[in-house]
Structure formats: C-alpha cells, structure tokens
Amino acid sequence: MKLLSIVALSLALAPLTYATTSDEDLPLDIQVRSNIDRPFKGWGREEAKDHGKVYLLASVTETLLARQLVMPLDENLLIKHLRAELAKRGYREYTPREPPELVLTVLYGRGFLKNPYLKDALYNEMMDPPVSTILAGNPKQLMRQKEYGFEEKLQTANFEKLFIQVNAWAHPDTQPAPPKGKKKKPKRLWQTTMITDDPMHRDLNQFVDKLLSAGSKFFDQEMEDDEAFVRTDLPEGFIEYGDTVILEDDK
C-alpha cells in the first residue's frame, strides 16, 4: 500500500469554509437628492435660512404605489436609525420646554421617482413608469444631455428604486396667521431622498442604516448637482482551509 501525499490535491479535496456575508454587509451604491425651500424673490431666489433643529416626528408612511416591498419594513428600526442620524447632525426632539420648529414626515417604499435629470423636460407622472418628453424648444435640456456621462445618469435614474424620503415642514405655530377666511398651508422647508437600486431583490430592512447615514449629511442642505453618489465600503472577507488530507492509493 502506497501513501500518496500531494499537497495540491489535498488542498483541493479538503473542505473549505468560506466567510459568508448577509445583504447588509454587501457594498451598496446610494444616490442622495436634497433641496431646500428658497422661494423666488425679485430676479432670483431668497437666501437660505436657518430652519431650526428642534423637531417633532409626525409620521412614517409607506408609499401608496402598487408595488410592494419584498419584505415589510420594520418602521421602528427606521425610526431608531433616523433619530440617531438626526442627533449626529445636531437635531433634537422637542420637549415641553422647547417647542418644535420642524415637523418631520418620512415616506419610504419602492417605485419610479421623478428623474432629476429631466427637470427641464415635460414630465408626465401619471404614467407608470413616468414618461418624459424633451421639447424641441427647450435648449437648456438639450445642452445638458450633451454633458459627459449625463445620458448614463439619466437612464439609471429612470430605474425603479428603493427609497427613504425625509421631509421637514414648518411647524404651524411658527408660521404667520393666514388672511381672514383662509387656512394655513403646509410649508415644506427641506427634503432629502436616499435611493438605491434593485428593489425586486433587496430587503429595505438590511439597508436602512446605510441609506440614512449617507443622506443625513445633506439634511437642510442644497446640492449643486442633481444628486450625490455614495458607495459603502467593501466587506472584509476571508477563507479558512480545512486540514490537509492524506489519500491512500492501492495502485
């Protein structure tokens, strides 16, 4: 009986144990869109204002679009991470001694969002997915489409998305009284939307913290570009080799 010990063969036949990662450990491409309320005044827009940091979280709601998430979202998980990100950015919840300046509402789900690269085009949001038409008389939109990489961004933004949208509204008590016989209208101060792709195969619960972390730095901030791109770090992997195996060979 001969003993055949071939290191390469033993390593090939030995059991291998691979590190496994859950969806939440995978790298994630995130887009963030953010804008603030700056009404037109004269020949331009008003300067950005301080909107305050004391908030009341009023609602967390799933979008009413027909498409459902692959897994229902744990809204308590979303609230937990949202509060943590708000605190990181200097926001604090109201108390009896400190009344709210902002009313926050959160919308989440999956769907086809308005394309930020088509803001100068005619847009029909009643279609599913929404349809845009670039008018021949709109030179600004035509010039934008000639920019490097613009077409790729435009097409990607047309895909169905997973999203979390945080809206900040002026608290009614901070608004001036309306004209007699009129009701106060809600006034949105800022909006930040955090987005990722592939909603048919991704569980939003796995990515709530990453989406909010990527977007919170843009709360109450105006962006120069149509959207910001954030990619999470790659996970650290490893391979464990099994014990060396010595094979017996009668031949």
C-alpha positions, 0 to 999 in steps of 0.5 A, spaced: 500 500 500 502 506 497 501 513 501 500 518 496 501 525 499 500 531 494 499 537 497 495 540 491 490 535 491 489 535 498 488 542 498 483 541 493 479 535 496 479 538 503 473 542 505 473 549 505 469 554 509 468 560 506 466 567 510 459 568 508 456 575 508 448 577 509 445 583 504 447 588 509 454 587 509 454 587 501 457 594 498 451 598 496 451 604 491 446 610 494 444 616 490 442 622 495 437 628 492 436 634 497 433 641 496 431 646 500 425 651 500 428 658 497 422 661 494 423 666 488 424 673 490 425 679 485 430 676 479 432 670 483 431 666 489 431 668 497 437 666 501 437 660 505 435 660 512 436 657 518 430 652 519 431 650 526 433 643 529 428 642 534 423 637 531 417 633 532 416 626 528 409 626 525 409 620 521 412 614 517 408 612 511 409 607 506 408 609 499 401 608 496 404 605 489 402 598 487 408 595 488 410 592 494 416 591 498 419 584 498 419 584 505 415 589 510 419 594 513 420 594 520 418 602 521 421 602 528 428 600 526 427 606 521 425 610 526 431 608 531 436 609 525 433 616 523 433 619 530 440 617 531 442 620 524 438 626 526 442 627 533 449 626 529 447 632 525 445 636 531 437 635 531 433 634 537 426 632 539 422 637 542 420 637 549 415 641 553 420 646 554 422 647 547 417 647 542 418 644 535 420 648 529 420 642 524 415 637 523 418 631 520 414 626 515 418 620 512 415 616 506 419 610 504 417 604 499 419 602 492 417 605 485 419 610 479 421 617 482 421 623 478 428 623 474 432 629 476 435 629 470 429 631 466 427 637 470 427 641 464 423 636 460 415 635 460 414 630 465 408 626 465 407 622 472 401 619 471 404 614 467 407 608 470 413 608 469 413 616 468 414 618 461 418 624 459 418 628 453 424 633 451 421 639 447 424 641 441 424 648 444 427 647 450 435 648 449 437 648 456 435 640 456 438 639 450 445 642 452 445 638 458 444 631 455 450 633 451 454 633 458 459 627 459 456 621 462 449 625 463 445 620 458 448 614 463 445 618 469 439 619 466 437 612 464 439 609 471 435 614 474 429 612 470 430 605 474 425 603 479 428 604 486 428 603 493 427 609 497 427 613 504 424 620 503 425 625 509 421 631 509 421 637 514 415 642 514 414 648 518 411 647 524 404 651 524 405 655 530 411 658 527 408 660 521 404 667 520 396 667 521 393 666 514 388 672 511 381 672 514 377 666 511 383 662 509 387 656 512 394 655 513 398 651 508 403 646 509 410 649 508 415 644 506 422 647 508 427 641 506 427 634 503 432 629 502 431 622 498 436 616 499 435 611 493 438 605 491 437 600 486 434 593 485 428 593 489 425 586 486 431 583 490 433 587 496 430 587 503 429 595 505 430 592 512 438 590 511 439 597 508 436 602 512 442 604 516 446 605 510 441 609 506 440 614 512 447 615 514 449 617 507 443 622 506 443 625 513 449 629 511 445 633 506 439 634 511 437 642 510 442 642 505 442 644 497 446 640 492 449 643 486 448 637 482 442 633 481 444 628 486 450 625 490 453 618 489 455 614 495 458 607 495 459 603 502 465 600 503 467 593 501 466 587 506 472 584 509 472 577 507 476 571 508 477 563 507 479 558 512 482 551 509 480 545 512 486 540 514 490 537 509 488 530 507 492 524 506 489 519 500 491 512 500 492 509 493 492 501 492 495 502 485 
